[in-house]
Amino acid sequence: MAKISELLANLEMDELMEAVQQELDNGTDPLEILKAGEAGMVKVGEMFSAGDYFVSDLMMSGEMFKEVGEMLEPHLAGKTGEVLGKVVLGTVEGDIHDIGKDLVYIMLKSGGFDVIDVGVDAKPEVFVNALKESGAPLLALSCLLTTAYDSISNTVKAVEAAGLRDQVKIIIGGGPTDESVVSYTGADAVGDDAQSAVRICKEML
């Protein structure tokens, strides 16, 4: 599994996809493959912070990780036949990061949730409309920028203004988010990582 992390960290696309397919053929748990990919993304982040990688490298690694997720998704979804509930998911307005959101999407799907992904840089009304159309009782907001905290708050207020707040639980997540951000924005809970996000969503149903 270390090979998958290394290939992603080294931005070796073709070799990475071959390695993922080989692990699947060998019967490796797709969740373990996903975790190896996540570890590779951590390495990419460290190399970027050290000045060894540039923004273009970050973007490329994100695309690679997304392709790994797409390859694994059918196998992850097949791990449970039960649909636990619906979740509206997206990155808030002013933030275009999607790697963390995509990981949460994959983990929620594998955990038995029907996920409505509204994408990145999503305005409050986009989340509200998705909640109305889907009837989802859960809203998961991703944020990697501290400057986007107000966007989380505005989204929570928009849910309240639409008369949906009593029926919808709101979970936030992303690098800088913590309990203080929950208090600041009016959300209900924060997930430290994708696994905890799934656990919290299950607890909130």
HUFEN-V675876 format. One record per residue. N is the residue number from 1. PHI is phi in degrees with one decimal (NA if undefined). OMEGA is omega in whole degrees, 0 to 359 (none if undefined). Layout:
((N PHI OMEGA) (N PHI OMEGA))
//
This chain:
((1 NA 178) (2 -62.6 180) (3 -63.6 180) (4 -64.3 178) (5 -59.9 183) (6 -67.0 181) (7 -64.1 179) (8 -67.7 180) (9 -62.7 180) (10 -90.8 177) (11 62.1 180) (12 -97.8 190) (13 -61.8 185) (14 -60.9 180) (15 -64.1 179) (16 -62.9 183) (17 -64.9 177) (18 -65.1 181) (19 -66.5 178) (20 -63.5 179) (21 -62.4 179) (22 -64.2 179) (23 -64.1 178) (24 -63.8 179) (25 -63.2 181) (26 -83.1 178) (27 85.7 179) (28 -66.3 178) (29 -57.9 181) (30 -59.2 177) (31 -65.4 178) (32 -68.6 177) (33 -64.4 180) (34 -62.3 179) (35 -63.9 178) (36 -65.3 177) (37 -65.0 179) (38 -62.7 178) (39 -63.2 177) (40 -64.7 178) (41 -65.9 177) (42 -62.7 179) (43 -62.9 178) (44 -60.8 179) (45 -60.6 179) (46 -66.2 180) (47 -68.8 177) (48 -66.5 180) (49 -63.3 181) (50 -81.9 180) (51 87.3 180) (52 -83.9 178) (53 -119.6 180) (54 -111.4 181) (55 -57.9 180) (56 -61.6 178) (57 -69.3 177) (58 -60.0 181) (59 -64.8 180) (60 -65.1 180) (61 -63.5 178) (62 -63.3 178) (63 -65.8 179) (64 -63.7 181) (65 -64.2 179) (66 -64.0 179) (67 -67.1 175) (68 -61.1 179) (69 -60.6 180) (70 -65.7 178) (71 -69.0 184) (72 -83.6 189) (73 -53.0 180) (74 -60.5 180) (75 -75.0 178) (76 -70.3 181) (77 -62.9 181) (78 -74.9 183) (79 -80.2 177) (80 -146.4 181) (81 -99.0 184) (82 -96.6 174) (83 -93.5 184) (84 -78.4 183) (85 170.4 181) (86 -104.8 177) (87 -133.6 170) (88 -91.9 186) (89 -129.5 175) (90 -177.0 174) (91 -94.2 189) (92 -70.0 182) (93 -56.3 179) (94 91.7 181) (95 -130.0 183) (96 -108.5 180) (97 -74.2 182) (98 -127.2 183) (99 -63.7 179) (100 -63.5 179) (101 -61.3 182) (102 -65.0 178) (103 -66.0 178) (104 -63.0 178) (105 -57.2 182) (106 -62.8 182) (107 -68.3 178) (108 -65.7 178) (109 -61.2 181) (110 -69.2 179) (111 -85.3 175) (112 102.5 181) (113 -96.5 170) (114 -90.8 189) (115 -109.1 175) (116 -103.2 184) (117 -94.7 182) (118 -94.3 175) (119 90.7 183) (120 -111.2 179) (121 51.7 185) (122 -88.0 179) (123 -70.5 180) (124 -52.3 182) (125 -67.0 177) (126 -66.3 177) (127 -64.4 181) (128 -61.4 180) (129 -62.6 180) (130 -65.9 178) (131 -64.9 180) (132 -65.0 184) (133 -70.4 185) (134 -93.6 185) (135 71.6 182) (136 -65.3 178) (137 -90.1 183) (138 -129.3 177) (139 -128.0 180) (140 -113.1 183) (141 -109.9 179) (142 -101.4 182) (143 -154.3 178) (144 -110.9 183) (145 -111.3 178) (146 -63.7 180) (147 -70.4 182) (148 -97.6 178) (149 -57.2 181) (150 -65.1 177) (151 -67.5 175) (152 -63.0 180) (153 -59.0 180) (154 -65.5 178) (155 -68.6 177) (156 -60.4 180) (157 -64.7 180) (158 -67.0 177) (159 -64.6 178) (160 -63.9 182) (161 -63.3 180) (162 -82.6 179) (163 76.6 184) (164 -106.6 190) (165 -60.2 181) (166 -69.0 182) (167 -99.4 187) (168 -122.4 173) (169 -94.2 185) (170 -117.6 177) (171 -114.2 178) (172 -117.2 179) (173 -164.6 183) (174 135.0 186) (175 -40.1 187) (176 -89.1 185) (177 -80.5 177) (178 -154.4 183) (179 -62.1 179) (180 -66.4 178) (181 -72.9 175) (182 -59.2 180) (183 -64.7 183) (184 -66.3 187) (185 -93.9 182) (186 86.6 177) (187 -74.7 183) (188 -100.7 184) (189 -161.4 177) (190 -127.9 177) (191 -104.8 181) (192 -74.5 179) (193 -155.9 184) (194 -63.4 181) (195 -63.8 180) (196 -69.3 178) (197 -62.2 178) (198 -65.0 180) (199 -60.2 181) (200 -64.9 179) (201 -61.1 178) (202 -65.1 180) (203 -67.7 184) (204 -83.3 180) (205 -66.3 none))
//
